[in-house]
Amino acid sequence: MTTEQMSGHISFKLNGREQIVSVDTRTSLADELREQCGMASVRVGCAQGECGTCTILLDGMPIRACLLLAVQADGAHVQTAEALSSPDMLARIKRAFKKHKALQCGYCTPGFLVLVDYILRRALPLDEARHVLSSNLCRCTGYEPIVSAVADLLSSRGDELGELQ
């Protein structure tokens, strides 16, 4: 197989902007987003889909970018933590995380921010939110502060969250 056969061009929307990139057919989406597109929030922790540090939204659904080849994102809508929700919503999420001490080393935080955005946009009940959050690993907080922050956000979603969506 020649080098030409092993690479190609794909296009996708990244945080609302059209991207056309040259990719090696063996490159993971996580590596492409981080190294070629400059998305620092897409971190590769385990490269096996177990830790969740590379969580992004692909066509609105949370996925592990390390498990997907970049070529599989051709034509998709990709959202990273760099462009989640509105600035007001992101500020509320950050305040809730700070209030409940849900931030420690910060390595897993972008993946959790993606999941929290997903949870809030769908107004998931807390038991479902807890299940979604459990898909990411946090070695520092023990999850309860993160769950408490999300519970706080869900309980205050009323008019304030409606205005921000």
Secondary structure, DSSP 8 states (H G I E B T S, - for coil): --TTTTEEEEEEEETTEEEEEEEETT-BHHHIIIIIT--TT---SSSSSSS-TTEEEETTEEEEGGGSBGGGGTT-EEE-GGG-S-HHHHHHHHHHHHHTT--SS-SSHHHHHHHHHHHHHHT--HHHHHHHHTTS--TTT-SHHHHHHHHHHHHT-HHHHHHH-
